[in-house]
Amino acid sequence: MCPMTDESEQRREIGHDEYDPVGTLALITVYFLIIALLWVFMYFVEFLGNEPTVVGTFLTVVGLA
Amino acid sequence: MSNAYIDDFPAEAKLVRTAFYSSFLALALGGVFGIIQTLHRTGYYRFIDSADYYTVLTAHGVFLVISFTIFFLVGVFTWAITTSLDRGVEDLRFTWGWYGLMAIGITLSGVAILAGFTDATDISASVLFTFYAPLQAHPMFYLGLVLFVVGTWLAGADWFRSWWAWKQENPDARIPLPTFMVLTTMLMWYIATLGVAAAILLFLLPWSLGLVDSVNPLLTRTLFWFFGHPVVYFWLMPAYMMWYIMLPKVSGGKLFSDPLARVVFVLFLILSVPTGIHHQYLDPGIAEGFKFIAMTNTMFLLLPSLLTAFTVVASMEHGARQRGGEGYFGWLTALPWRDPVFTGMALAGLMFAAAGFSGMINAGMNINYLVHNTFWVVGHFHLTVGTAVALTFMAVTYWFLPQITGRALWSRSVALGQVVLWFVGMTFMSNAMHRGGLLGVPRRTAEPQYDGFEFEAAVGSMGELQAQIALGGILLTLSLVLFFANVFGTALNGRSDELPANEYAGTLSGPEDAPLVLDNLKLWTAIAVVLVIFAYTFPLLSIVDRGGLFGPDINPLPVSLETVHLLAFVLESHATGALESIAWLGVSR
């Protein structure tokens, strides 16, 4: 058995105006780069050596042919 | 005396506890079937007949994504409404009524599924979680699902009733954020479940009862996916709610923006339903143009998820900086990684970021052709519902258990080990599933091995992928064992007077910064309905036009786009016919 201890050891109070989430920007930039690289990688997995898979004229797109 | 939820709302705490325990029972059953099928599929240990694999798969799917998730979320939503409005439910009998209906419903469906293992009865429902035609289940399965869904509808009515009563007393106040999240989620759910209600009541149940000879499989598939995509947001939005209102608090900070959170939930209400056709990119019989509309709507859905990534990470960072964190990445070390509630949710969010990428692949119309019906898709949803949702639910359970039982958590260390083990197990299992899918390994297959054909991996080997999946499955099972040890251990603890208070996160930018129009639920519901009409009217009419309401086998109906009134007539006559045959059955018995 162990008691639920409160881990929130707050050292300072940061209000709305003094808070600048640069760390979030940094993390999301990293995520964006990963996604972009994977997107480039996808080209090799999907298209290299294959034809594009969705083809159609206007008529097939609107379901008339 | 503490200020835990059970102290303020003892009767409601009992309901939330019961809903959670129901959900955990489903989690245990689903977990058992999960490890059986993992070992069977990978060929490591096969003790069931491969024909029974599909019964196992159905049980794994239905117990986990219907009962585990939805019982848990009705508990969370009841907590959220009562806590944020600071009032008990309006009528406790009604509340227990909807819980009872859900419990009876899922029991009927569950028994129908499990009966598939024995030849003693002819009852079975091995139709997988995606229970559309031509797979047919015993009527008990469909009836159970109907009762279960009606139970959730009544639950929603209960929460709306609380809100209306609260509004009478607080006419000018903004809707508290947790209540806002519950209400928008339920509005989305009401629209979404119309599809499954129509599929079951008009087609699958009459078909299973023998009242009609056949159905139009594409129509039941389309109606299923009308519900089948938004249901994933029904699982996800309670997890989002936890990320918005609990994660900032356990990080030691505040929610970055209440208005952004409202925008996200409004976007989910609007965009969740008119996207289902993206599950049917490979279905012949739906024109590419309609699929393109569904793809566009789906890509718009990335917006609320990316907004969430920003808001939730910024809220965590706020906590980390208040705890003394510094630098671009250094703040990450100031987060409370020893707290299982935090770590579980943060790891769940990390997995969800990976799932975002595989989801974008699934959503792209042409790239989807590469992974459609492969193991990739299974890898994807084990990251979303299997980790983002399930791990978040398990992590917040460690916060909720003391609140609803009045007992201290049995072991925080075991809890921390549990959430990390889940993350590690799922990393092995899911990445191997994704890679297997790229090699063309099919999903929903008991024995994915073929004579004279080998899947060839560019990196690694099939054996390595199978080993990773089996290892991942075993780690996930161990993680579940630790989870249940904590649930039981906590239930056996004595009552504690030193529990944390029942609170959720404050906000840096509060509801006063949110435009009033965000709280206009009627407006958003109307827009959602209009988008659904745009996305579905023509595909549905064209499916009926081509295949008939009840399939091409019996009297194709002369329905066309020009004769919509005829469609109404046909629907009416079929409904009357169905009613007459029910009455006739009653008389003849």
Interface residues (C-beta under 8 A of the other chain):
Chain A: M1 C2 P3 M4 T5 D6 E7 S8 E9 Q10 R11 R12 E13 I14 G15 H16 Y19 P21 V22 G23 T24 A26 L27 I28 Y31 I34 I35 L38 M42 V45 E46 P52 T53 V54 G56 T60 V61 V62 G63
Chain B: K249 V250 S251 G252 G253 F256 A287 E288 G289 F290 F292 A309 F310 V313 A314 E317 H318 G319 A320 R321 Q322 R323 G324 G325 G327 Y328 F329 W331 L332 P336 R338 D339 F342 A353 G356 F357 M360 I361 M365 N366 I367 Y369 L370 P402 A408 L409 W410 S411 R412 S413 L438 N493 S496 E498 L499 P500 L508 S509 S542
